[in-house]
Amino acid sequence: MEIRQLIETYHSAWTAGDIAGARGCLADDLDFRGSIDTFDKADDFVAALTQFQSMLSRVTMLRRFFDNEGGVLLYDCATATPAGVIRTAEFFTVRDGKITEIRLVFDATELRKLMQP
């Protein structure tokens, strides 16, 4: 699968609730670093992704960039929470036909408030 197709397949899968399809795009030893969490295993990341996906009401893609090593997606996540719309930049590295690194950047201020007891 080409890099662009792999990244777009991953993104389309998780935003549609196809978590198994999204997981199939990830290397087992995925290196994920985000504004709230970090993970070194795809299965741990997917558990958190499943939880976030359940709050999601809509994703609006704004920009996509791809090169020979990965890509970047810029999109708005509309959540069914007081956090509202979250502008998100997601940076991907691809090796051997799998996503090996994800860097997820967004303003986590409102989500952190929701996570406090």
C-alpha positions in Angstrom: 0.0 0.0 0.0 1.3 3.5 -0.8 2.1 5.9 2.0 -0.8 8.2 1.2 -3.3 5.3 0.9 -2.1 3.8 4.2 -2.5 7.0 6.1 -5.8 7.8 4.6 -7.0 4.3 5.2 -6.0 4.6 8.9 -7.7 8.0 9.3 -10.9 6.9 7.5 -11.1 3.7 9.6 -10.8 5.3 13.1 -13.1 8.2 12.3 -15.7 5.8 11.0 -15.4 3.6 14.1 -13.5 0.8 12.4 -10.9 0.4 15.1 -9.8 -3.0 13.9 -9.2 -1.5 10.4 -7.2 1.3 11.9 -5.2 -1.1 14.0 -4.2 -3.0 10.9 -2.4 0.0 9.6 -0.2 0.4 12.7 3.2 -1.3 13.5 3.0 -3.3 16.7 5.7 -1.1 18.3 4.0 2.2 17.3 5.7 5.2 18.8 2.8 7.6 19.7 3.3 11.0 21.3 0.3 13.3 21.7 -0.8 16.3 23.6 -2.2 14.2 26.5 -0.8 10.6 26.2 2.2 8.7 25.0 2.3 5.0 23.9 5.0 2.6 22.8 2.6 -0.2 21.7 -0.2 0.0 19.1 -2.6 -1.9 21.2 -2.3 0.5 24.1 -2.8 3.4 21.7 -5.8 1.8 20.1 -7.5 1.5 23.5 -7.2 5.2 24.0 -8.3 5.9 20.4 -11.4 3.8 20.9 -12.3 5.9 23.9 -11.8 9.2 22.0 -13.7 7.9 19.0 -16.8 7.4 21.1 -16.8 11.2 21.8 -16.4 12.1 18.2 -19.4 13.6 16.3 -17.6 14.8 13.1 -14.2 15.2 11.5 -13.6 17.9 8.9 -10.4 17.4 6.9 -8.6 20.7 6.2 -5.2 19.8 4.6 -3.2 16.7 3.7 0.5 16.5 2.9 2.5 13.4 2.0 6.1 12.6 1.1 8.3 9.5 0.8 8.5 8.9 4.6 5.0 9.8 5.8 2.5 12.5 5.9 0.6 15.2 7.8 -3.2 15.6 8.3 -4.8 18.8 9.6 -8.4 18.4 10.6 -11.1 19.6 13.0 -12.6 17.1 15.4 -16.1 18.0 16.6 -16.7 16.3 19.9 -19.9 15.7 21.7 -18.3 17.2 24.8 -17.9 20.8 26.2 -14.5 20.7 24.4 -16.3 21.4 21.2 -14.2 21.5 18.0 -10.5 20.6 18.4 -8.1 21.6 15.6 -5.6 18.7 15.2 -2.4 18.2 13.3 -1.3 14.6 13.0 2.2 13.7 11.8 2.9 10.2 10.5 6.1 8.2 9.8 5.7 5.0 7.7 8.2 2.2 7.4 7.8 -1.3 5.8 4.1 -0.6 5.0 3.0 0.3 8.5 2.6 3.5 10.4 5.5 3.4 12.9 5.2 6.9 14.5 2.4 9.3 15.2 2.8 12.8 16.6 -0.6 14.3 17.5 -0.7 18.0 18.2 -3.8 19.9 19.5 -4.8 22.3 22.3 -5.7 19.9 25.1 -6.9 22.6 27.6 -10.6 21.7 27.4 -10.1 18.0 27.3 -7.9 18.1 30.3 -10.7 19.9 32.2 -13.1 17.1 31.3 -10.6 14.5 32.6 -10.3 16.0 36.1 -12.3 14.3 38.9 
